[in-house]
Amino acid sequence: MTLKEWLEDKGMTGPQFATRIGRSSEAVRRYVAGERIPDRDTMPLVVKETSGAVTPNDFFGILAEEAA
């Protein structure tokens, strides 16, 4: 699941998510738009805040079946 899909599913805005993970709204906007991939320190925050629904593979377009 992409971060964009997750945010839409939860009815959450990018700025709200940014506050929850302690990052800027602009950074989250770039993650959602696919312009940037979260760095090593940020990725675990995304995974934790989404309860594992959004994973590093999702930012690279790798499906779970492909990774196995």
Backbone hydrogen bonds in HBPLUS format (Angstrom, degrees):
<---DONOR---> <-ACCEPTOR-->    atom                        ^
c    i                          cat <-CA-CA->   ^        H-A-AA   ^      H-
h    n   atom  resd res      DA  || num        DHA   H-A  angle D-A-AA Bond
n    s   type  num  typ     dist DA aas  dist angle  dist       angle   num
A0006-TRP N   A0002-THR O   2.95 MM   4  6.23 160.5  1.99 150.0 155.6     1
A0007-LEU N   A0003-LEU O   2.88 MM   4  6.08 165.8  1.90 155.0 158.2     2
A0008-GLU N   A0004-LYS O   3.00 MM   4  6.22 164.1  2.03 151.0 155.4     3
A0009-ASP N   A0005-GLU O   2.84 MM   4  6.01 160.6  1.87 150.9 156.8     4
A0010-LYS N   A0006-TRP O   2.95 MM   4  6.15 150.7  2.03 149.6 157.0     5
A0011-GLY N   A0007-LEU O   2.88 MM   4  5.89 114.5  2.32 138.0 154.7     6
A0012-MET N   A0007-LEU O   2.95 MM   5  5.01 158.5  2.00 146.9 148.5     7
A0011-GLY N   A0008-GLU O   3.17 MM   3  4.99 146.5  2.29  95.1 105.1     8
A0017-PHE N   A0013-THR O   3.03 MM   4  6.33 162.4  2.06 152.6 157.2     9
A0018-ALA N   A0014-GLY O   2.80 MM   4  6.02 157.6  1.85 154.4 161.7    10
A0019-THR N   A0015-PRO O   3.05 MM   4  6.26 156.1  2.11 144.5 149.3    11
A0020-ARG N   A0016-GLN O   3.12 MM   4  6.43 154.6  2.19 144.7 151.6    12
A0021-ILE N   A0017-PHE O   3.02 MM   4  6.37 141.5  2.18 151.0 161.2    13
A0022-GLY N   A0018-ALA O   2.86 MM   4  5.83 112.8  2.32 140.7 157.5    14
A0023-ARG N   A0018-ALA O   2.95 MM   5  4.94 160.1  1.99 141.9 144.1    15
A0022-GLY N   A0019-THR O   3.32 MM   3  5.05 151.2  2.41  94.1 102.5    16
A0028-VAL N   A0024-SER O   3.18 MM   4  6.54 164.8  2.20 151.4 154.4    17
A0029-ARG N   A0025-SER O   2.85 MM   4  6.07 155.9  1.91 148.4 156.0    18
A0030-ARG N   A0026-GLU O   3.03 MM   4  6.28 151.8  2.11 145.0 151.6    19
A0031-TYR N   A0027-ALA O   2.98 MM   4  6.36 148.3  2.08 146.3 155.8    20
A0032-VAL N   A0028-VAL O   2.90 MM   4  6.13 166.0  1.92 158.4 161.2    21
A0033-ALA N   A0029-ARG O   2.96 MM   4  6.11 152.2  2.04 143.7 151.6    22
A0035-GLU N   A0030-ARG O   2.88 MM   5  4.92 139.7  2.04 151.5 154.6    23
A0036-ARG N   A0030-ARG O   3.32 MM   6  5.37 141.3  2.48 120.8 115.5    24
A0034-GLY N   A0031-TYR O   3.21 MM   3  5.19 150.4  2.30  98.1 106.9    25
A0042-THR N   A0039-ASP O   3.05 MM   3  5.24 125.0  2.36 101.8 116.3    26
A0043-MET N   A0039-ASP O   2.90 MM   4  5.95 164.6  1.92 170.9 172.1    27
A0045-LEU N   A0042-THR O   2.90 MM   3  5.23 125.1  2.20 108.8 124.1    28
A0046-VAL N   A0042-THR O   3.10 MM   4  6.49 151.2  2.19 155.1 164.0    29
A0047-VAL N   A0043-MET O   3.01 MM   4  6.31 168.4  2.02 161.6 163.9    30
A0048-LYS N   A0044-PRO O   2.91 MM   4  5.99 162.2  1.94 143.5 148.8    31
A0049-GLU N   A0045-LEU O   2.89 MM   4  5.95 166.1  1.91 146.8 151.2    32
A0050-THR N   A0046-VAL O   3.01 MM   4  6.09 146.0  2.13 146.7 155.1    33
A0052-GLY N   A0047-VAL O   2.75 MM   5  4.79 159.0  1.80 157.9 155.6    34
A0051-SER N   A0048-LYS O   3.04 MM   3  4.98 160.7  2.08 106.7 110.9    35
A0053-ALA N   A0050-THR O   3.01 MM   3  5.34 164.4  2.03 113.6 118.6    36
A0058-ASP N   A0055-THR O   2.98 MM   3  5.33 133.9  2.20 106.9 119.0    37
A0059-PHE N   A0056-PRO O   3.04 MM   3  5.49 138.0  2.22 110.2 120.9    38
A0060-PHE N   A0057-ASN O   3.03 MM   3  5.16 138.6  2.20  99.9 112.1    39
A0061-GLY N   A0057-ASN O   2.93 MM   4  6.06 106.1  2.49 140.3 159.2    40
A0062-ILE N   A0057-ASN O   2.93 MM   5  4.96 165.6  1.95 144.2 142.3    41
A0061-GLY N   A0058-ASP O   3.40 MM   3  4.97 157.5  2.46  90.2  96.6    42
A0066-GLU N   A0063-LEU O   2.99 MM   3  5.24 124.3  2.31 103.6 117.7    43
A0067-ALA N   A0063-LEU O   3.11 MM   4  6.44 146.1  2.23 150.4 160.4    44
A0068-ALA N   A0064-ALA O   3.20 MM   4  6.38 135.7  2.41 144.4 154.2    45
